[in-house]
Amino acid sequence: MDNLIDKLIDNRWFIRVVALLLAFLLFVYVYDGEDLSINVPQDQETETITDVPVKSYYDTENLVVSGVPSTVTIKLSGPKNLLQQAKTSRSYEVYVDLSEAEIGTQRVPIEIRDVSDRLTVEIEPNYADVSIQEKVTQEFKVEPEYNSSLVADGYSAEQAIVKPNKVKITGAKDVIEKITYVKATIDLEGKIEDTVTKEAKILVLDQDLNKLDVILESDTVEVTIPVKASSKEVPIKIVERGTPPSGVTIESIDLAQSQATILANADILNKTESVRVEVDVSSINDDTTLTLPVIISEGIVSVDPETVEVTVKVSREEDITFSNIPIKANGLAADFDMSYNEPLDGTVSITATGESNIIGSLKESDFSVILNLAGLGEGEHTVDLNVTGPTNISWTINQKTAKISITEREA
């Protein structure tokens, strides 16, 4: 065996054949470094790749380009191993070359490079209708926007504050000229009762509220909505309900706090002058302190305080009767004598009514019953009785007249 190999090596034709074979393999390798087995027939397959990004080449400093699709779909056909490699590595680039394009509207091809020339490529779409415009940058004021109905009842929102309140916007000249609104919309959740600060996204819109394709220096701003309570201080009024029990007089009703703070929308505040406390006096017999609710009208959200202490002072009436109060006769002529027919003893009874502390200090001597006989002559007469007494009470007398007899005195 070794002798055979040695003889083959020594044979010039054998060496030439081996060299030729090696040269052919080397040629195949150089011609297609991706696959040494290129001389072996392979099946042709097709692969579709979606969402392939499109790169645009143009003067980005001075121009704005629109109309180039962000992605395309490509269909690759060829050997399976090359398709798999292209799909996995994605070393190719789909692009639009606008480096020599002029301002205006034009149709340009969408191309691909860095893909094996043994693959057949179809691009969908394979062209783009582009608009090339002069790039313009302008500064615009940012207007805040939010749903004001989410401010809770009884609270008011002041002018929203935007930081920064201006933004630089870059875009095609004709697009910049269409800008009508630059808004920062803040999303609110639920009813708000306090100042809110949130980041808001900027929207650039035309007059029909269509979003415009522009470049923002910053696409968000900070928006602060100052919220405060809509309040007012009003007096608390006392309203008596019912009638005091018999013999009870309400002397005073006093509040521990005479003012209350109400929370309501501005229109309700403007027409609200007071709140009230209702005191039912129909069951009050003695001095008492009550805790009662402060009553508010419709539309008022809240009141502070919600309850208030009410002190009620009363006086109770008592009766006292004084019996055998003598009747004092005045004005009888010196030559006449007088005798009582009714009342026979010349006394009456007086019943006094008033506050217990006053009644308790009354004496019989505080009353005077006068019988005025001036101008009366001999005979029987019925004369009115005049009573005087303290002014801070009331009284009744058991009879209002006295029947008397006047006789001439004997010499």
VOGU-3710 file (C-alpha; in Angstrom, 3 decimals, decimal comma):
1> mdnlidklid> 0,000/0,000/0,000  2,801/2,404/0,916  4,580/1,575/-2,332  1,407/2,404/-4,278  1,079/5,808/-2,603  4,732/6,533/-3,237  4,330/5,651/-6,900  1,291/7,933/-7,230  3,135/10,814/-5,624  6,031/10,286/-8,017
11> nrwfirvval> 3,640/10,260/-11,004  3,513/13,748/-12,642  0,003/13,213/-14,049  -1,385/12,288/-10,667  0,088/15,475/-9,136  -1,402/17,533/-11,987  -4,882/16,075/-11,486  -4,792/16,725/-7,722  -3,576/20,306/-8,296  -6,357/20,908/-10,832
21> llafllfvyv> -8,961/19,608/-8,425  -7,657/21,833/-5,613  -7,613/24,840/-7,920  -11,256/24,222/-8,897  -12,334/23,971/-5,253  -10,457/27,164/-4,433  -12,173/28,926/-7,344  -15,571/27,847/-6,072  -14,738/29,059/-2,546  -13,601/32,484/-3,774
31> ydgedlsinv> -16,597/32,828/-6,116  -19,044/32,162/-3,327  -17,524/32,243/0,155  -20,877/31,651/1,680  -21,182/28,053/0,530  -18,451/25,686/-0,688  -21,144/23,367/-1,925  -22,360/25,884/-4,514  -21,875/23,305/-7,203  -24,492/21,173/-5,517
41> pqdqetetit> -28,001/21,937/-6,784  -30,318/23,302/-4,101  -34,106/23,911/-3,898  -35,332/27,481/-4,524  -37,582/28,915/-1,764  -39,338/32,211/-0,987  -39,327/34,112/2,300  -41,484/37,184/3,110  -40,201/39,609/5,712  -42,534/42,315/7,053
51> dvpvksyydt> -41,925/45,586/8,893  -38,557/46,204/7,347  -37,493/49,777/8,258  -36,771/52,260/5,462  -33,797/54,600/5,771  -33,906/58,020/4,055  -30,783/59,833/2,894  -31,125/63,597/2,423  -29,934/66,972/3,749  -31,386/66,710/7,253
61> enlvvsgvps> -30,046/70,119/8,266  -32,102/72,099/5,791  -34,841/69,847/4,453  -37,878/67,973/5,702  -39,061/64,869/3,865  -42,492/63,330/4,094  -44,115/60,458/2,233  -41,448/57,841/2,840  -43,064/54,782/4,437  -41,567/53,864/7,782
71> tvtiklsgpk> -41,517/50,163/6,870  -41,982/47,939/3,834  -42,449/44,268/3,106  -39,769/42,408/1,149  -40,024/39,037/-0,568  -36,757/37,114/-0,984  -36,393/34,150/-3,314  -33,368/31,853/-3,603  -31,495/29,016/-1,919  -32,806/28,081/1,495
81> nllqqaktsr> -29,518/28,582/3,302  -29,115/32,103/1,884  -32,704/32,979/2,758  -32,217/31,807/6,322  -29,009/33,770/6,657  -30,619/36,946/5,279  -33,631/36,564/7,531  -31,532/36,003/10,648  -28,758/38,554/10,182  -30,746/41,320/8,449
91> syevyvdlse> -27,476/42,764/7,209  -29,248/44,341/4,241  -30,612/47,903/4,203  -33,775/49,217/2,547  -33,407/52,898/1,698  -34,495/55,914/-0,308  -31,738/58,058/-1,775  -32,817/61,704/-1,821  -29,365/63,222/-1,687  -29,780/64,728/-5,138
101> aeigtqrvpi> -33,529/65,416/-4,933  -34,901/68,934/-5,251  -37,622/70,730/-3,241  -41,053/69,656/-4,350  -43,054/66,461/-4,863  -41,641/63,487/-6,726  -41,732/59,719/-7,013  -38,565/57,879/-5,971  -37,654/54,183/-5,914  -37,266/52,232/-2,679
111> eirdvsdrlt> -34,034/50,234/-2,953  -32,152/47,522/-1,082  -28,460/46,800/-0,685  -26,101/44,423/1,081  -28,124/41,397/0,047  -26,722/38,399/-1,836  -27,034/38,796/-5,625  -28,115/35,163/-5,747  -31,372/36,225/-4,076  -34,250/37,747/-5,981
121> veiepnyadv> -35,800/40,700/-4,084  -39,266/42,230/-4,394  -40,120/45,346/-2,316  -43,708/46,297/-1,514  -44,187/49,174/-2,103  -41,242/49,644/-4,395  -41,568/53,417/-4,677  -42,595/56,426/-2,578  -44,269/59,723/-3,479  -42,240/62,111/-1,354
131> siqekvtqef> -42,555/65,776/-0,570  -39,338/67,649/0,089  -39,750/70,949/1,901  -37,561/73,584/3,446  -37,060/72,927/7,168  -38,430/75,700/9,417  -38,223/76,125/13,206  -40,581/78,409/15,106  -41,479/78,961/18,755  -45,090/78,566/19,855
141> kvepeynssl> -46,925/79,201/23,118  -48,291/76,051/24,779  -51,909/76,242/25,938  -52,977/73,964/28,825  -56,127/71,889/28,467  -58,027/69,749/30,982  -61,553/68,647/31,853  -62,750/71,386/34,220  -65,815/69,328/35,189  -63,493/67,112/37,243
151> vadgysaeqa> -62,917/69,943/39,740  -65,003/68,949/42,781  -68,095/70,941/43,715  -67,211/73,732/46,111  -63,727/74,122/44,619  -62,443/76,380/41,886  -59,454/76,094/39,581  -57,318/79,080/38,716  -55,418/79,588/35,459  -53,229/76,564/34,754
161> ivkpnkvkit> -49,452/77,125/34,718  -47,291/75,537/31,992  -43,532/75,073/32,366  -42,006/75,795/29,936  -44,845/77,767/28,373  -43,209/77,910/24,924  -41,801/75,184/22,696  -39,754/75,140/19,500  -41,363/73,226/16,661  -39,546/72,131/13,515
171> gakdviekit> -41,135/70,934/10,310  -41,826/71,586/6,674  -42,612/75,216/5,981  -46,117/74,518/4,710  -46,844/72,344/7,781  -45,562/74,954/10,215  -47,879/77,471/8,577  -50,857/75,199/9,334  -50,225/75,146/13,089  -53,279/76,573/14,875
181> yvkatidleg> -53,171/74,939/18,306  -50,305/73,787/20,494  -51,948/72,129/23,482  -50,734/70,335/26,577  -53,533/68,034/27,696  -53,425/66,872/31,309  -55,274/63,672/32,225  -57,141/63,857/35,526  -58,610/60,929/37,428  -61,653/61,427/39,636
191> kiedtvtkea> -62,714/64,630/41,352  -59,875/66,928/42,417  -59,855/69,092/45,540  -56,168/70,040/45,655  -53,609/71,628/43,359  -52,418/69,135/40,725  -49,071/69,054/38,931  -48,594/66,497/36,156  -46,578/65,923/33,013  -48,630/66,537/29,882
201> kilvldqdln> -47,969/65,516/26,272  -47,951/68,289/23,670  -50,304/68,056/20,704  -49,736/70,166/17,580  -52,968/70,604/15,608  -54,310/72,440/12,603  -57,565/74,414/12,607  -59,562/71,206/12,066  -57,834/69,598/15,059  -55,822/67,232/12,865
211> kldvilesdt> -52,475/66,211/14,310  -49,537/67,618/12,348  -46,297/65,790/11,543  -43,659/67,992/13,177  -40,573/67,667/15,364  -40,820/69,034/18,912  -37,880/70,310/20,919  -39,587/68,540/23,837  -42,865/66,662/23,524  -43,914/67,113/27,165
221> vevtipvkas> -44,326/69,989/29,608  -45,244/70,293/33,279  -48,767/71,577/33,914  -49,941/72,823/37,319  -53,635/73,429/38,035  -54,060/75,514/41,216  -57,224/74,357/43,007  -58,679/76,006/46,095  -61,859/75,802/48,108  -64,621/78,208/47,090
231> skevpikive> -65,707/79,353/50,560  -67,395/82,174/52,451  -68,074/83,051/56,092  -71,721/83,751/56,962  -73,658/84,300/60,208  -75,582/81,507/61,891  -79,164/82,555/62,505  -81,405/81,175/65,254  -84,863/80,036/64,228  -87,337/79,165/66,994
241> rgtppsgvti> -89,777/76,371/66,293  -92,866/75,590/68,357  -94,391/77,271/71,436  -92,893/77,064/74,942  -94,821/75,012/77,502  -97,383/76,853/79,611  -95,745/78,944/82,300  -92,331/78,937/80,536  -90,837/82,040/78,965  -87,767/81,846/76,687
251> esidlaqsqa> -85,471/84,519/78,009  -82,522/84,028/75,608  -80,962/81,679/73,067  -77,207/82,015/72,606  -74,803/80,273/70,201  -71,334/79,122/71,168  -70,247/80,167/67,654  -72,042/82,800/65,618  -70,236/82,375/62,244  -69,867/79,406/59,869
261> tilanadiln> -67,760/78,789/56,770  -69,625/77,339/53,803  -68,191/75,596/50,746  -70,041/75,961/47,439  -69,728/77,013/43,833  -69,323/80,750/43,280  -72,912/81,344/42,136  -74,272/79,645/45,278  -71,910/81,616/47,518  -73,015/84,903/46,009
271> ktesvrvevd> -76,654/84,372/46,933  -76,157/82,746/50,342  -76,280/85,243/53,209  -76,609/82,934/56,213  -77,117/79,440/57,554  -79,411/78,527/60,431  -79,927/76,540/63,597  -83,490/75,491/64,410  -84,387/75,340/68,105  -87,563/73,502/69,067
281> vssinddttl> -88,736/75,309/72,235  -91,938/73,283/72,656  -90,310/70,851/75,090  -87,924/73,169/76,935  -88,875/73,632/80,587  -85,578/74,649/82,138  -82,273/76,248/81,230  -80,495/73,845/78,882  -77,577/73,473/76,450  -78,179/71,643/73,164
291> tlpviisegi> -75,891/70,520/70,319  -77,765/71,173/67,113  -76,884/70,771/63,403  -76,122/73,808/61,291  -78,662/73,673/58,457  -77,538/74,610/54,941  -79,501/75,272/51,790  -79,385/73,247/48,576  -76,191/73,643/46,586  -73,887/74,158/49,576
301> vsvdpetvev> -71,327/71,357/49,666  -70,275/71,605/53,303  -70,361/73,818/56,378  -67,887/74,291/59,216  -68,844/73,792/61,986  -71,436/71,140/61,204  -72,942/71,421/64,693  -73,025/74,181/67,288  -73,845/74,409/70,987  -76,984/76,368/71,798
311> tvkvsreedi> -77,688/77,647/75,322  -81,336/78,314/76,126  -82,293/80,255/79,236  -85,917/80,217/80,405  -88,027/81,702/83,181  -90,958/79,928/84,794  -94,060/81,756/86,087  -95,418/81,077/89,583  -98,492/82,275/91,457  -98,828/83,602/94,991
321> tfsnipikan> -102,005/84,739/96,698  -102,135/87,384/99,424  -105,367/87,313/101,468  -106,906/89,999/103,703  -105,218/92,960/102,098  -107,017/95,990/103,653  -108,795/98,474/101,435  -107,690/102,046/102,031  -110,507/104,601/101,735  -109,486/108,102/100,633
331> glaadfdmsy> -111,395/111,344/100,080  -114,344/110,834/102,478  -115,780/114,161/103,703  -115,113/114,869/107,386  -118,779/114,908/108,313  -119,489/111,480/106,926  -118,916/107,909/108,075  -118,435/104,905/105,762  -119,144/101,223/106,284  -118,502/98,202/104,012
341> nepldgtvsi> -121,361/96,152/102,678  -119,139/94,037/100,391  -116,635/92,938/101,354  -117,858/93,154/104,907  -114,378/92,998/106,438  -112,971/95,624/104,074  -110,273/93,296/102,756  -109,539/91,627/99,401  -107,315/88,850/98,014  -104,704/89,428/95,288
351> tatgesniig> -103,079/86,625/93,238  -99,712/87,658/91,709  -98,135/85,861/88,729  -94,523/86,205/87,538  -91,038/84,751/87,408  -90,299/82,491/90,317  -87,397/84,570/91,601  -89,579/87,687/91,679  -92,637/85,976/93,111  -90,575/84,496/95,894
361> slkesdfsvi> -89,550/87,930/97,124  -93,028/89,544/97,127  -94,719/90,757/100,347  -98,275/91,757/101,100  -97,120/95,296/101,662  -95,978/95,504/98,025  -99,663/95,951/97,065  -102,002/98,836/97,822  -105,797/98,742/97,299  -107,396/102,212/97,203
371> lnlaglgege> -111,077/103,150/97,457  -111,612/106,721/96,214  -114,627/108,299/98,005  -114,069/111,889/96,953  -117,333/113,669/96,105  -119,562/110,902/97,380  -122,497/111,809/99,629  -124,816/109,959/101,941  -126,195/106,677/100,667  -125,088/103,326/99,235
381> htvdlnvtgp> -122,424/103,299/96,549  -120,497/100,809/94,399  -116,938/102,060/93,963  -114,060/100,704/91,834  -110,972/99,434/93,607  -107,613/100,683/92,400  -104,613/98,372/92,933  -100,959/99,350/92,712  -98,030/96,943/92,894  -94,685/95,870/91,304
391> tniswtinqk> -94,472/96,482/87,553  -92,624/93,259/86,606  -95,477/90,950/87,506  -99,163/90,599/86,787  -101,974/90,152/89,310  -105,676/89,599/89,704  -107,966/90,770/92,541  -110,850/88,671/93,797  -113,232/91,581/93,291  -112,928/94,802/91,364
401> takisitere> -115,491/96,925/93,259  -116,602/97,510/96,811  -120,149/98,241/98,004  -120,278/100,830/100,766  -122,779/102,889/102,797  -122,089/106,548/103,645  -123,971/108,129/106,542  -123,902/111,622/107,954  -122,079/111,776/111,248  -124,222/112,805/114,269
411> a> -123,337/116,098/115,874
//
